[in-house]
Amino acid sequence: MSDWSRIAPQLADATGETLYMVAVSAALTVLLGIPLGVLLTVTAPDGLAPRRWTNRVLGLLVNLGRSLPFIILLVLVAPVTRGLVGTTIGSTAAIVPLTIGAVPFLARLVETSLREVSHGKVEAALAMGARRRQVVRTVLLPEALPSLVAGVTVTVVALISYSAMAGAIGGGGLGDFAIRFGYQQFRTDITLLTVVLLLVVVQALQFGGDTWARRLARR
Amino acid sequence: MIELNRVRKVFPGRRDAAEVVALDGVDLTVPAGDFAGVVGPSGSGKSTLIRLVNLLERPTSGSVAVAGRVLTDLPADQVRQARSSIGMVFQHFELMDSRTAAENVEHPLELTGVGRAERRRRSAELLDLVGLAERAGARPRQLSGGQKQRVAIARALAARPQVLLCDEATSALDQASTTGVLELLRRVRDELGLTVLLITHEMAVVKAVCDSAVLLEAGRVVDGGRLDDVLTRDDSPLAAALLPAPIADDRVAGTLLRVTVTETAPEAAVLRVLVGQLGLAVEVAGGSVETVAGGRHGRLLLRITDGDLSGLDTALQQLRAEGSKVERVAA
């Protein structure tokens, strides 16, 4: 254990990288995934604005994103990453595949949440003379909010697990750290420490998300 | 105020299922200020009919006019504007759980861009009108069914509509709440001069609040009119549904008479002749008399238990000639 002074700063860096990748990709995922989920819901055949082909194409894209193993996606979107970030290596570059991987995931969860809002409430708003976008803004999203918060929490937890693979493209983070120091140097204690750290982060997030969702639902 | 003209609504069949004709050429006119009911068994097309009035459902053919505007001819954005002057109340209230009672009442005003201060003022005024001023900050889950429906009524009135549509508004409520909500509907109609169209499968609701009603069966209007008028017609299926005739079968022995009681033909005249003139012993074998639309209406089954029946048929003829609705039940 004499090397702790050498490892500790690196562990801190790795934790910082993970939090950075997850935070930025989570923000982008929410920004893109919720509108996509709304689109999937409203363009559905029984939705507010049925658009058969739009719905099918979006559905196909979402399914494609969801069915690709993340490690494959990581490699596959490299040209996109280069176009957006300028490089395919590093934490910032990892944000692109992380976001692309998580958006379809969240979009489906959002779609499920919005579908659970009773048709009667939508009808009530339409009867008041609401525009379709007003129905989305004043009925679908606020009524589904507890369930949306739960969906975002699940997505962020998934992002943490995805981010552990970002080391494969030099993204750094705790996953990369565990492989380099724990696995390749046969330091099981370091691997376990990393696992515990990840667990703490996931637990904290899940607890926070659950509490928030419950508080919203109890309103 | 509300006028449906030759309205037909056909739902296309899915896959192998045949298409469903929900409404088959319905004409309906509700004059301004009227409290009108649509009754019928489930599946008769009532829910479709009320959804046609604000075009939540578009008719396959025929026209819908409200307050002089033919909604079926208007473009979508004008239909939306027209809807904001038609309030609607639902069986399951459909309040937003994410909003307080006051915020629910403000909801339609938000949609039309009414300012915050004005919304607050209006929701306070309306919650007061429905007797829930002190529950303004409560969430729907903290309210009873009857209270939720009161909030929903306040919400429906927020945009100052001329027309109020009630879709089975009391069907999810217990008896006490039903009475309260019906009284409220009647009161707001009187105070605000609304035109109300209410659909229900409960005859008691129609009897309690409606001025007029139509009976819907299998997508067609089979009977209708002003209640005080309908109830005086012996052959009216709506009257029979509102005031079911007592059953006269072989379990009730003796000579039986059917009497239709109306405001202008009370049973007193019949009893006076039977008991007073003919000296017969008469008892009530079944039936009921109620006050509906401000008048006494009912159907009675009388049984003659003792006495000389020889003068009966002549006396009944005489009574009918004088306006009483009485006839002997064939043995």
Chai-1 contact restraints between the chains, C-beta under 6 A:
chainA,res_idxA,chainB,res_idxB,connection_type,confidence,min_distance_angstrom,max_distance_angstrom,comment,restraint_id
A,G120,B,H92,contact,1.0,0.0,6.0,A-B,restraint_1
A,G120,B,E94,contact,1.0,0.0,6.0,A-B,restraint_2
A,K121,B,E94,contact,1.0,0.0,6.0,A-B,restraint_3
A,A124,B,E94,contact,1.0,0.0,6.0,A-B,restraint_4
A,A127,B,N54,contact,1.0,0.0,6.0,A-B,restraint_5
A,A127,B,M88,contact,1.0,0.0,6.0,A-B,restraint_6
A,M128,B,P108,contact,1.0,0.0,6.0,A-B,restraint_7
A,M128,B,L111,contact,1.0,0.0,6.0,A-B,restraint_8
A,G129,B,R80,contact,1.0,0.0,6.0,A-B,restraint_9
A,G129,B,R83,contact,1.0,0.0,6.0,A-B,restraint_10
A,G129,B,S84,contact,1.0,0.0,6.0,A-B,restraint_11
A,A130,B,L111,contact,1.0,0.0,6.0,A-B,restraint_12
A,Q134,B,L111,contact,1.0,0.0,6.0,A-B,restraint_13
A,P142,B,S98,contact,1.0,0.0,6.0,A-B,restraint_14
A,E143,B,M96,contact,1.0,0.0,6.0,A-B,restraint_15
A,E143,B,S98,contact,1.0,0.0,6.0,A-B,restraint_16
A,R219,B,R139,contact,1.0,0.0,6.0,A-B,restraint_17
